[in-house]
């Protein structure tokens, strides 16, 4: 439930209050940003459990390191950077033990949000599965850049701040990632005859929608462990 005390409080002030000992301030920050953190983690890692663990790790890190924040970027950029770093760390570890790319139809089905699986047109579900499977074949750094820019619609400059790299690096990673995806997606055609590459454009304006976490672990708590998964059960 929203805490009315923080309705007009900025993210920076919330973080400052958390550092000063306000027990509910960090929970309000999590409530504001968890859905997008969760969406980025899920798209980047392609695995619900891994994404949940990555968001959990990131929130714990942010909770503990809040006193080190110096305001050189927006609080939301800082939170996203910590989350993406946690995802990349897990992706690299997973790559070292992976024997094949995403190839389990049941696992791909689990990547779709429950409400989307039930309500989205069948064609879009198929395209979504194909895109997620193709993304899983990319190096972690290219995947993260494409998720932020093409799927979550972040400006390149903001994605660069989140990834803590120059804007040119983000553009390069996106370009290389799209070039690697194109051969995997050209067999997908829509009614207008456009190639599957157009999925990335459509996804720019279709941000992931994540249902709120189940009670009682809503973000009124100061314990980041209570918000595992960012979007909770989405």
BADO-141425 format. One line per field, with one value per residue: x, y negated, z negated of N, C-alpha, C in turn; residue in three letters; residue number from 1. Coordinates in pm, 1 decimal. Atoms other than C-alpha are relative to their C-alpha. Layout:
N
n.X = [X, ...]
n.Y = [Y, ...]
n.Z = [Z, ...]
ca.X = [X, ...]
ca.Y = [Y, ...]
ca.Z = [Z, ...]
c.X = [X, ...]
c.Y = [Y, ...]
c.Z = [Z, ...]
residu = [ALA, ...]
num = [NUM, ...]
% end
This chain:
234
n.X = [84.7, -76.5, -13.9, 33.7, -103.3, -106.2, 60.5, -69.6, -142.3, -78.9, -81.5, -123.1, 33.8, 29.1, -126.6, -61.9, 72.8, -39.0, -133.4, 15.0, 64.6, 144.8, 16.9, 87.7, -37.7, -51.2, 114.5, 70.9, -81.4, 21.6, 135.3, 4.0, -85.8, -20.7, 54.2, -94.8, -118.3, 37.3, 14.1, -134.8, -66.3, 62.3, -37.3, -143.5, -42.4, 82.6, 33.2, 71.1, -70.3, -123.5, 36.4, 41.2, -119.6, -80.5, 64.3, -20.7, -139.6, -18.0, 65.8, -79.2, -120.0, 37.8, 38.7, -120.6, -96.0, 65.8, -82.2, -107.4, 56.2, -45.9, 87.9, -54.7, 102.8, 129.3, 10.4, 50.0, -112.6, -85.4, 65.3, -5.6, -138.3, -26.6, 77.4, -60.1, -125.7, 33.5, 44.7, -114.5, -80.0, 66.9, -1.8, -133.8, -13.3, 86.0, -59.1, -111.2, 48.9, 109.5, -35.4, 75.0, 83.9, 136.4, 60.1, 107.3, 123.0, 66.7, -73.6, 31.6, 133.7, -8.5, -56.2, 107.7, 77.6, 123.5, 112.8, -26.8, 20.3, 142.0, 76.8, -60.5, 27.9, -91.3, -113.6, -97.4, -63.8, -101.3, -108.8, -66.7, -83.1, -111.6, -91.0, -69.7, -94.1, -110.6, -77.0, -79.5, -121.8, -92.9, -82.7, 76.9, -7.1, 85.9, 138.4, 41.6, 18.6, 121.4, 115.3, 24.2, 30.1, 103.0, 116.2, 48.7, 13.1, -85.4, -89.3, -134.9, -78.6, 38.9, -52.8, -144.5, -21.0, 33.3, -104.7, -126.5, -88.4, 29.5, 116.1, -45.0, -6.4, 137.5, 40.9, -73.0, 53.9, 133.2, -16.2, -50.7, 104.6, 103.5, -55.6, -0.9, 138.5, 71.9, 12.6, 83.7, 137.7, 50.7, 107.3, 125.7, 59.6, 135.8, 89.0, -49.4, -118.6, -122.1, -74.5, 8.4, -78.5, 90.7, 44.6, -73.5, 61.4, 128.1, -24.0, -43.2, 114.6, 77.6, -77.5, 54.8, 93.2, -21.1, 99.3, -59.1, -28.2, 107.9, -9.8, -14.7, -133.8, -1.7, -120.2, -1.0, -101.4, -136.8, -81.0, 1.9, 26.5, 143.9, 45.6, -71.6, 58.4, 38.7, 142.5, 59.8, 40.4, 32.2]
n.Y = [119.0, 122.9, 73.4, 138.6, 88.9, 19.0, 34.1, 112.6, -12.9, -42.5, -120.1, 37.6, 21.1, -131.3, -68.3, 69.8, -38.5, -138.1, 5.0, 62.3, -92.7, -13.4, -142.4, -29.5, 77.8, -85.7, -74.1, 85.6, 1.0, -129.0, -0.1, 85.5, -40.7, -145.3, -58.7, 17.5, -80.0, -138.9, -18.6, -1.5, -124.3, -113.8, 2.3, -19.7, -134.3, -100.6, -106.0, 66.0, -18.1, 78.1, 141.5, 28.7, 2.3, 117.0, 118.2, -11.2, 35.4, 142.5, 79.8, -13.6, 81.8, 141.0, 25.9, 8.3, 96.8, 128.8, 109.3, 32.5, 72.0, 138.5, 85.7, 32.2, -42.7, -14.3, -120.0, -110.7, -46.8, -74.9, -127.9, -80.7, -42.6, -110.5, -115.5, -52.3, -65.1, -128.9, -86.9, -36.2, -95.4, -130.2, -47.0, -52.8, -127.3, -96.9, -32.4, -92.6, -134.9, -30.3, -92.9, 35.2, 117.6, -28.4, -88.8, -71.9, 75.3, 27.9, 107.6, 123.5, 41.4, 59.2, 133.8, 95.0, 30.6, -79.2, 67.9, 14.4, -130.0, -28.0, 100.5, 52.0, -79.1, -113.3, 38.8, 75.1, -95.8, -71.0, 92.4, 24.6, -117.3, -1.8, 107.8, -36.4, -106.7, 59.2, 82.0, -87.1, -41.0, 112.7, 26.0, 68.1, 145.8, 40.5, -26.8, 104.4, 124.5, -10.3, -0.9, 136.2, 95.1, -44.0, -61.4, 84.9, 134.8, 100.5, 72.6, -55.3, 66.2, -56.1, -136.9, 10.4, 28.2, -122.3, -99.4, 63.4, -4.0, 112.0, -19.3, -70.6, -143.2, -49.7, -5.8, -109.5, -127.4, -17.3, -28.7, -136.9, -91.6, -7.0, -72.5, -143.3, -46.3, 4.1, -129.8, -89.2, 49.8, 38.6, -90.0, 46.8, 103.9, 37.5, 16.0, 103.3, -45.8, 43.8, -110.3, -10.0, 106.5, 107.6, -25.2, 83.7, 132.5, -3.6, -15.7, 127.2, 66.6, -97.7, -32.5, -112.0, 33.1, -98.2, 12.9, 34.1, -117.1, -44.5, 35.5, 125.6, 55.0, 118.0, 78.6, 90.9, -50.6, 44.7, -118.4, -28.2, -141.5, -18.8, 38.9, -83.8, -11.1, 129.5, -1.8, -103.1, -126.7, 17.9]
n.Z = [0.0, -5.6, 125.0, -31.7, 52.7, -98.3, -128.8, -63.4, 31.1, -115.5, 17.9, 71.2, 140.9, 57.7, 25.9, 112.9, 121.0, 30.0, 60.0, 131.4, 92.3, -20.3, -30.2, -113.1, -118.6, -106.6, -51.3, -94.8, -121.9, -67.2, -55.3, -118.4, -111.5, -10.7, -122.6, -110.5, 32.7, -26.5, -144.1, -58.5, 40.5, -67.2, -141.4, -15.0, 38.3, -64.4, 95.3, 109.2, 125.8, -6.5, 6.4, 137.3, 84.5, -36.0, 59.0, 144.6, 27.5, -26.4, 103.3, 122.5, -19.1, 6.9, 139.4, 82.3, -54.0, -21.1, 54.1, -95.1, -113.7, 3.5, -78.7, -131.8, -94.7, 66.1, 83.5, -81.0, -81.4, 93.5, 28.0, -121.2, -23.0, 92.0, -46.3, -123.3, 36.1, 60.3, -109.7, -82.4, 77.5, -6.8, -138.9, -29.3, 69.2, -67.3, -129.9, 19.2, 23.9, -92.3, -107.5, -119.5, 23.3, 41.2, -97.7, 67.1, -25.1, 126.3, 64.7, -71.1, 41.7, 132.6, -9.4, -23.5, 118.1, -1.5, -62.7, -142.8, -60.6, -9.1, -71.8, -122.5, -119.6, -17.3, -84.1, 79.0, 88.7, -78.9, -25.5, 127.9, 28.8, -95.0, 35.4, 122.8, -32.5, -74.8, 93.2, 86.1, -69.4, -6.1, 118.0, 104.0, -12.4, -111.0, 41.1, 94.0, -74.3, -80.7, 89.6, 47.2, -107.0, -93.9, 64.2, 108.9, -56.2, 60.6, -91.5, 0.3, 103.7, 129.9, 2.6, 22.2, 141.9, 74.3, -24.6, 36.4, -116.4, -90.9, -87.5, -119.8, 30.2, -3.7, -140.3, -63.7, 48.9, -59.3, -142.6, -15.0, 43.5, -103.6, -114.7, 31.9, 12.0, -126.3, -66.7, 79.5, 3.1, -131.6, -43.5, 57.6, -85.3, 36.3, -114.9, -89.8, -68.4, 64.8, 60.2, 144.5, 61.0, 41.8, 135.7, 92.0, -3.6, 68.8, 141.8, 58.1, 62.4, 75.2, 117.3, 75.8, 105.4, 103.9, 105.8, 129.1, 81.5, 85.8, 139.7, 70.9, -19.2, -86.2, 24.2, 112.7, 89.9, -23.7, -25.6, -144.1, -25.5, -12.5, -132.6, -95.4, -131.3, -55.2, -26.6, 81.6, -57.5, -140.6]
ca.X = [0.0, 125.4, 255.5, 92.5, 378.5, 607.0, 368.3, 564.9, 908.5, 1170.3, 1375.2, 1687.2, 1514.4, 1388.4, 1739.5, 1869.1, 1595.8, 1683.3, 2047.9, 1933.9, 1738.6, 1381.3, 1258.2, 1006.7, 1191.8, 1372.7, 1052.0, 889.5, 1180.2, 1135.5, 761.3, 822.5, 1082.7, 1045.9, 831.1, 1087.6, 1378.2, 1197.4, 1115.5, 1477.0, 1603.3, 1353.1, 1426.6, 1800.5, 1825.3, 1533.2, 1469.8, 1222.7, 1417.1, 1744.4, 1571.7, 1412.2, 1746.7, 1922.1, 1667.5, 1690.8, 2069.8, 2050.5, 1804.8, 2007.2, 2318.6, 2139.2, 1996.5, 2342.8, 2530.6, 2286.8, 2533.1, 2780.9, 2542.4, 2677.2, 2399.8, 2604.5, 2308.8, 1939.1, 1847.9, 1655.1, 1964.4, 2169.7, 1915.2, 1901.1, 2280.9, 2302.6, 2029.5, 2186.6, 2524.7, 2364.2, 2200.8, 2523.2, 2706.9, 2447.6, 2436.9, 2813.4, 2801.0, 2511.8, 2696.2, 2986.2, 2763.8, 2504.7, 2511.4, 2254.1, 2052.3, 1693.6, 1524.5, 1260.4, 911.5, 775.7, 1050.8, 978.4, 612.9, 716.3, 892.0, 561.8, 375.6, 68.7, -180.6, -4.4, -10.4, -383.3, -483.0, -233.5, -308.1, -151.9, 65.1, 223.5, 286.6, 470.9, 674.7, 753.0, 879.8, 1093.4, 1241.9, 1324.4, 1485.0, 1692.1, 1795.5, 1923.2, 2184.7, 2348.1, 2640.7, 2517.8, 2638.8, 2461.4, 2146.6, 2137.8, 2179.7, 1902.4, 1667.7, 1712.2, 1696.6, 1472.8, 1245.7, 1225.2, 1249.6, 1522.6, 1705.2, 2056.5, 2205.1, 2007.0, 2099.2, 2462.8, 2433.6, 2268.8, 2534.4, 2808.9, 2957.7, 2985.9, 2684.0, 2888.8, 2937.9, 2563.5, 2501.5, 2769.8, 2634.7, 2282.0, 2399.1, 2596.6, 2310.1, 2055.1, 2288.0, 2314.9, 1940.0, 1836.0, 1923.6, 1734.8, 1420.8, 1391.0, 1160.6, 900.4, 672.8, 368.4, 77.3, 258.0, 553.8, 799.7, 1071.3, 1092.5, 1344.6, 1045.0, 958.0, 1229.7, 1067.4, 725.9, 873.1, 1013.0, 660.4, 545.2, 708.4, 666.9, 372.1, 427.8, 147.8, 203.9, 352.9, 119.5, 41.8, 167.5, 515.7, 436.4, 696.6, 609.0, 886.7, 1244.7, 1365.6, 1471.5, 1437.7, 1062.3, 1049.5, 1226.9, 1165.0, 1093.1, 750.0, 697.4, 503.7, 478.4]
ca.Y = [0.0, -348.8, -546.7, -890.2, -1036.7, -1001.7, -1123.6, -1442.6, -1310.8, -1282.2, -968.4, -1149.5, -1257.1, -903.9, -767.9, -1035.5, -948.8, -580.2, -657.9, -871.4, -579.7, -620.5, -257.5, -289.0, -512.3, -238.0, -38.5, -335.0, -355.9, 11.4, -32.7, -310.2, -132.1, 245.6, 308.8, 165.6, 327.9, 659.5, 613.0, 533.1, 832.1, 1071.7, 960.5, 963.0, 1302.9, 1484.7, 1688.3, 1599.7, 1749.0, 1593.5, 1257.0, 1274.5, 1355.9, 1078.5, 816.4, 945.6, 921.1, 571.0, 441.7, 581.6, 418.0, 86.2, 106.4, 156.8, -84.8, -376.0, -580.7, -569.2, -736.7, -1078.9, -1208.8, -1205.1, -1039.1, -996.4, -746.3, -540.7, -525.0, -408.6, -137.2, -20.1, -11.4, 210.9, 436.4, 466.5, 543.9, 818.0, 955.8, 947.0, 1125.2, 1401.8, 1417.8, 1467.5, 1741.8, 1909.4, 1891.0, 2084.8, 2378.7, 2357.2, 2642.7, 2500.4, 2180.1, 2149.3, 2445.2, 2561.6, 2458.9, 2488.3, 2262.8, 2006.5, 2006.6, 1919.7, 1608.0, 1447.8, 1265.8, 1469.6, 1203.0, 1159.9, 1534.1, 1537.9, 1220.5, 1139.8, 1246.9, 1578.6, 1415.7, 1177.7, 1463.7, 1651.1, 1344.4, 1283.3, 1639.6, 1616.6, 1286.4, 1410.2, 1724.1, 1516.5, 1271.6, 1562.6, 1635.2, 1291.0, 1203.5, 1064.1, 707.6, 686.9, 838.9, 584.4, 293.6, 417.7, 483.7, 129.3, -52.2, 161.0, 334.6, 92.7, -221.8, -393.5, -671.1, -567.7, -825.1, -687.1, -328.7, -437.2, -579.5, -259.9, -40.6, -285.4, -292.8, -562.5, -620.6, -501.4, -167.9, -129.1, -212.8, 33.8, 313.0, 251.6, 250.9, 572.9, 732.6, 640.4, 771.4, 1103.1, 1120.3, 1042.3, 1383.6, 1549.5, 1340.7, 1283.0, 1585.3, 1400.7, 1197.3, 992.5, 910.0, 606.7, 813.3, 666.3, 888.4, 1007.4, 731.1, 498.6, 669.7, 470.2, 146.6, 256.2, 351.2, 0.4, -111.7, 205.2, 200.7, 503.3, 487.6, 656.8, 729.3, 593.8, 831.0, 1033.3, 921.0, 905.9, 832.8, 498.1, 226.6, 57.9, 257.9, 151.4, 509.8, 556.9, 932.3, 882.8, 764.9, 1052.4, 1049.9, 682.5, 744.6, 1023.2, 1299.3, 1162.2]
ca.Z = [0.0, 80.1, -215.8, -198.5, -401.2, -98.9, 170.9, 237.7, 140.9, 413.9, 470.7, 351.7, 29.4, -25.7, 5.7, -232.1, -482.6, -454.1, -530.6, -825.5, -968.0, -839.6, -839.1, -555.1, -309.5, -119.1, -89.1, 82.2, 327.4, 406.9, 454.3, 707.6, 917.2, 868.3, 1176.8, 1418.0, 1233.6, 1256.7, 1624.9, 1712.6, 1514.0, 1669.6, 2025.8, 1969.0, 1804.9, 1968.3, 1654.4, 1382.8, 1094.0, 1206.6, 1256.6, 912.8, 753.2, 946.0, 835.5, 481.5, 487.6, 635.6, 376.7, 90.8, 236.3, 279.9, -71.6, -217.2, 10.4, -3.4, -208.9, 81.5, 327.3, 419.5, 643.1, 963.1, 1138.1, 1068.3, 797.9, 1051.7, 1275.9, 978.2, 894.8, 1255.9, 1279.4, 971.4, 1111.7, 1456.9, 1301.5, 1094.0, 1409.9, 1610.3, 1331.6, 1330.0, 1710.1, 1729.9, 1469.1, 1649.4, 1983.1, 1838.4, 1755.3, 2034.1, 2284.5, 2523.9, 2574.9, 2461.8, 2627.4, 2382.3, 2494.6, 2143.2, 2010.9, 2282.0, 2184.5, 1830.3, 1953.6, 2049.5, 1777.8, 1672.3, 1778.3, 2111.9, 2181.1, 2124.0, 2306.1, 2579.5, 2938.0, 3032.4, 3296.1, 3051.0, 2807.9, 3082.0, 3173.9, 2809.2, 2764.4, 3076.5, 2963.3, 2614.2, 2755.7, 2996.5, 2722.9, 2516.2, 2782.6, 2751.1, 2524.4, 2195.1, 2263.2, 2601.5, 2454.5, 2171.3, 2412.9, 2641.9, 2351.4, 2221.4, 2555.3, 2778.2, 2528.7, 2235.3, 2451.5, 2252.8, 2440.1, 2537.1, 2299.9, 2006.1, 2097.9, 2105.6, 1754.9, 1631.6, 1791.3, 1692.0, 2042.5, 2312.8, 2536.6, 2832.6, 2660.6, 2612.4, 2978.0, 3085.4, 2864.9, 2992.8, 3354.5, 3312.4, 3123.3, 3390.0, 3661.0, 3480.0, 3418.8, 3774.8, 3926.2, 3641.5, 3695.6, 4070.4, 4105.6, 3899.5, 4123.0, 4034.8, 4256.3, 4398.0, 4512.1, 4262.8, 4125.3, 3767.5, 3706.6, 3674.3, 3347.8, 3181.0, 3296.3, 3170.5, 2837.0, 2792.0, 2700.9, 2524.6, 2185.9, 1964.6, 1732.1, 1399.3, 1154.4, 802.4, 545.8, 330.9, -21.7, -286.3, -147.9, 9.1, 18.8, -302.4, -463.1, -506.0, -450.1, -87.0, -126.4, -137.0, 221.7, 395.9, 766.0, 804.3, 956.1, 710.8, 878.1, 1228.8]
c.X = [88.5, 3.7, -19.0, 105.2, 102.5, -51.2, 77.3, 150.7, 74.8, 77.3, 126.0, -27.7, -32.6, 128.5, 71.5, -68.6, 33.5, 135.6, -7.8, -74.6, -150.0, -29.5, -81.4, 43.1, 47.6, -113.1, -81.0, 77.4, -21.7, -138.0, -5.7, 68.9, 5.8, -48.9, 99.3, 129.4, -25.8, -8.5, 136.1, 70.3, -56.7, 39.8, 148.2, 41.2, -83.6, -39.1, -58.2, 73.4, 129.3, -29.8, -40.1, 121.1, 86.1, -58.9, 17.8, 141.8, 21.5, -60.6, 73.1, 126.1, -31.1, -34.6, 124.5, 94.2, -59.0, 85.7, 111.8, -51.0, 32.7, -82.9, 53.4, -91.4, -131.4, -2.4, -48.0, 109.4, 93.7, -59.4, 5.0, 141.6, 33.4, -72.1, 60.7, 131.6, -24.5, -43.7, 118.3, 88.9, -61.3, 2.4, 135.0, 20.5, -82.6, 60.9, 110.6, -46.8, -112.4, 48.5, -73.9, -80.8, -140.0, -69.6, -114.7, -128.3, -71.0, 68.8, -28.4, -137.8, 5.4, 55.7, -106.4, -74.1, -132.0, -114.8, 22.3, -24.9, -148.0, -72.6, 58.6, -38.1, 106.2, 122.1, 105.0, 70.7, 111.8, 120.6, 82.7, 93.0, 123.4, 103.7, 79.7, 102.7, 121.0, 87.6, 93.2, 129.6, 105.6, 91.7, -76.0, -1.2, -88.9, -146.6, -49.7, -25.9, -128.9, -125.8, -32.5, -49.9, -119.5, -125.2, -57.5, -6.7, 76.2, 75.5, 140.8, 84.0, -31.6, 50.1, 149.9, 30.2, -27.8, 111.6, 138.9, 104.1, -31.1, -120.5, 39.6, 8.8, -138.6, -47.1, 66.9, -54.6, -137.7, 12.8, 48.3, -106.2, -109.7, 50.6, 0.7, -142.1, -67.6, -8.8, -90.9, -147.7, -58.8, -111.6, -135.0, -51.8, -136.8, -80.8, 49.2, 126.6, 128.9, 66.3, -15.7, 81.5, -89.4, -55.3, 70.5, -59.4, -131.0, 21.0, 48.2, -113.6, -86.2, 81.2, -68.2, -91.4, 6.6, -103.7, 67.3, 24.1, -115.8, 21.3, 46.9, 130.9, -1.4, 110.9, -18.3, 110.9, 135.6, 90.8, -4.0, -26.7, -147.6, -52.3, 72.1, -76.7, -48.4, -147.9, -66.2, -28.2, -34.9, 90.6]
c.Y = [-124.4, -65.2, -147.4, -97.5, -36.9, -47.2, -108.6, 3.8, 51.6, 127.0, -30.9, -19.4, 131.8, 73.7, -64.8, 38.4, 142.7, 2.0, -57.1, 87.9, 13.2, 142.6, 31.9, -65.6, 90.1, 83.8, -80.2, -11.0, 127.5, 3.2, -78.9, 63.1, 150.5, 57.6, -9.7, 75.9, 146.6, 26.3, 8.0, 131.1, 120.4, 5.7, 30.0, 144.3, 110.4, 114.8, -65.3, 12.6, -81.0, -149.2, -38.8, -9.4, -122.1, -127.2, 1.0, -41.3, -150.9, -85.6, 9.3, -86.0, -148.4, -40.9, -25.2, -111.4, -139.0, -116.6, -39.6, -80.3, -148.1, -92.6, -38.8, 47.0, 5.4, 129.0, 119.1, 55.8, 85.7, 137.5, 92.7, 50.6, 119.4, 125.8, 61.1, 69.1, 136.8, 99.4, 47.0, 100.6, 138.8, 56.7, 59.7, 134.9, 108.3, 44.2, 103.6, 143.3, 41.1, 91.6, -30.7, -124.7, 40.4, 86.0, 81.1, -80.6, -35.5, -115.4, -133.0, -50.5, -71.4, -141.0, -105.8, -25.2, 76.5, -69.1, -15.1, 132.5, 26.0, -93.5, -43.7, 86.2, 106.8, -39.4, -73.2, 91.6, 74.0, -89.2, -24.8, 116.3, 3.4, -105.3, 34.2, 109.7, -55.5, -85.2, 85.0, 44.8, -110.3, -2.9, -87.6, -151.2, -51.0, 17.7, -110.6, -131.1, 3.2, -0.6, -142.5, -91.2, 44.2, 54.4, -86.4, -147.1, -106.9, -75.5, 58.3, -61.2, 55.7, 143.2, -1.3, -29.2, 123.7, 103.2, -51.5, 15.5, -122.1, 29.1, 74.3, 149.1, 61.4, 13.7, 117.4, 135.1, 26.6, 38.0, 143.3, 101.5, 14.4, 77.3, 150.3, 55.7, 13.6, 135.7, 97.6, -36.0, -29.3, 91.1, -42.9, -116.0, -36.0, -25.1, -102.0, 38.9, -44.3, 118.6, -2.2, -105.4, -112.5, 24.4, -90.7, -140.2, -0.3, 8.4, -128.5, -67.1, 95.3, 44.9, 111.9, -51.8, 109.2, -18.2, -32.9, 125.5, 32.2, -51.6, 123.9, -70.7, -114.8, -90.6, -108.0, 37.5, -55.9, 117.2, 33.9, 145.1, 25.8, -32.8, 80.7, 6.6, -130.4, -7.0, 111.4, 123.6, -10.4, 84.3]
c.Z = [0.0, -137.5, 31.5, -50.6, 106.4, 135.8, 74.4, -24.4, 121.8, -30.8, -80.8, -149.0, -68.7, -34.2, -118.5, -131.8, -40.9, -69.8, -141.9, -99.1, 12.0, 46.6, 124.8, 130.8, 114.1, 60.4, 99.6, 130.6, 80.3, 64.8, 130.3, 121.0, 25.3, 132.2, 115.7, -26.5, 33.0, 149.9, 67.4, -34.2, 74.5, 146.4, 19.9, -25.0, 64.2, -89.9, -124.3, -133.1, -3.9, -11.3, -141.9, -92.2, 29.1, -60.3, -151.4, -38.1, 15.0, -110.5, -132.9, 9.1, -12.5, -143.2, -84.8, 43.9, 17.9, -46.8, 95.2, 119.0, -11.7, 88.0, 135.2, 113.3, -76.0, -82.1, 83.2, 91.2, -84.4, -29.2, 122.2, 26.8, -89.4, 46.0, 125.3, -30.1, -63.3, 107.2, 83.9, -72.1, 6.5, 141.2, 36.0, -67.7, 68.2, 132.9, -14.3, -22.2, 95.0, 111.4, 127.9, -29.6, -42.0, 105.2, -59.5, 13.5, -129.6, -72.1, 69.1, -38.9, -134.2, 3.8, 23.4, -129.7, 6.7, 70.0, 149.1, 70.7, 24.0, 95.4, 133.6, 118.7, 19.0, 80.8, -80.8, -99.4, 72.8, 27.2, -125.9, -34.6, 89.1, -39.0, -125.2, 25.0, 74.1, -91.5, -85.3, 65.2, 2.9, -122.2, -98.4, 17.5, 113.0, -38.1, -92.4, 72.7, 81.1, -86.6, -44.1, 111.6, 83.4, -67.0, -110.8, 38.3, -76.6, 109.6, -10.9, -112.5, -138.5, -13.3, -26.9, -146.9, -84.5, 13.3, -36.4, 110.7, 86.9, 88.7, 127.2, -20.6, 2.9, 144.2, 71.5, -41.9, 60.0, 147.8, 21.9, -40.2, 104.3, 120.9, -24.8, -9.4, 136.3, 70.0, -74.1, 9.2, 137.4, 49.4, -55.2, 83.5, -53.4, 126.0, 99.6, 71.1, -62.4, -67.1, -149.9, -70.1, -49.6, -139.4, -99.1, -3.3, -75.8, -150.5, -65.7, -74.9, -79.6, -119.3, -76.6, -109.4, -105.0, -108.2, -132.0, -81.7, -91.5, -141.1, -75.9, 27.3, 97.3, -47.5, -105.4, -95.1, 33.1, 30.4, 147.0, 30.4, 19.2, 137.1, 107.5, 130.9, 56.0, 21.0, -73.6, 77.9, 145.7, 84.3]
residu = [UNK, UNK, UNK, UNK, UNK, UNK, UNK, UNK, UNK, UNK, UNK, UNK, UNK, UNK, UNK, UNK, UNK, UNK, UNK, UNK, UNK, UNK, UNK, UNK, UNK, UNK, UNK, UNK, UNK, UNK, UNK, UNK, UNK, UNK, UNK, UNK, UNK, UNK, UNK, UNK, UNK, UNK, UNK, UNK, UNK, UNK, UNK, UNK, UNK, UNK, UNK, UNK, UNK, UNK, UNK, UNK, UNK, UNK, UNK, UNK, UNK, UNK, UNK, UNK, UNK, UNK, UNK, UNK, UNK, UNK, UNK, UNK, UNK, UNK, UNK, UNK, UNK, UNK, UNK, UNK, UNK, UNK, UNK, UNK, UNK, UNK, UNK, UNK, UNK, UNK, UNK, UNK, UNK, UNK, UNK, UNK, UNK, UNK, UNK, UNK, UNK, UNK, UNK, UNK, UNK, UNK, UNK, UNK, UNK, UNK, UNK, UNK, UNK, UNK, UNK, UNK, UNK, UNK, UNK, UNK, UNK, UNK, UNK, UNK, UNK, UNK, UNK, UNK, UNK, UNK, UNK, UNK, UNK, UNK, UNK, UNK, UNK, UNK, UNK, UNK, UNK, UNK, UNK, UNK, UNK, UNK, UNK, UNK, UNK, UNK, UNK, UNK, UNK, UNK, UNK, UNK, UNK, UNK, UNK, UNK, UNK, UNK, UNK, UNK, UNK, UNK, UNK, UNK, UNK, UNK, UNK, UNK, UNK, UNK, UNK, UNK, UNK, UNK, UNK, UNK, UNK, UNK, UNK, UNK, UNK, UNK, UNK, UNK, UNK, UNK, UNK, UNK, UNK, UNK, UNK, UNK, UNK, UNK, UNK, UNK, UNK, UNK, UNK, UNK, UNK, UNK, UNK, UNK, UNK, UNK, UNK, UNK, UNK, UNK, UNK, UNK, UNK, UNK, UNK, UNK, UNK, UNK, UNK, UNK, UNK, UNK, UNK, UNK, UNK, UNK, UNK, UNK, UNK, UNK]
num = [1, 2, 3, 4, 5, 6, 7, 8, 9, 10, 11, 12, 13, 14, 15, 16, 17, 18, 19, 20, 21, 22, 23, 24, 25, 26, 27, 28, 29, 30, 31, 32, 33, 34, 35, 36, 37, 38, 39, 40, 41, 42, 43, 44, 45, 46, 47, 48, 49, 50, 51, 52, 53, 54, 55, 56, 57, 58, 59, 60, 61, 62, 63, 64, 65, 66, 67, 68, 69, 70, 71, 72, 73, 74, 75, 76, 77, 78, 79, 80, 81, 82, 83, 84, 85, 86, 87, 88, 89, 90, 91, 92, 93, 94, 95, 96, 97, 98, 99, 100, 101, 102, 103, 104, 105, 106, 107, 108, 109, 110, 111, 112, 113, 114, 115, 116, 117, 118, 119, 120, 121, 122, 123, 124, 125, 126, 127, 128, 129, 130, 131, 132, 133, 134, 135, 136, 137, 138, 139, 140, 141, 142, 143, 144, 145, 146, 147, 148, 149, 150, 151, 152, 153, 154, 155, 156, 157, 158, 159, 160, 161, 162, 163, 164, 165, 166, 167, 168, 169, 170, 171, 172, 173, 174, 175, 176, 177, 178, 179, 180, 181, 182, 183, 184, 185, 186, 187, 188, 189, 190, 191, 192, 193, 194, 195, 196, 197, 198, 199, 200, 201, 202, 203, 204, 205, 206, 207, 208, 209, 210, 211, 212, 213, 214, 215, 216, 217, 218, 219, 220, 221, 222, 223, 224, 225, 226, 227, 228, 229, 230, 231, 232, 233, 234]
% end
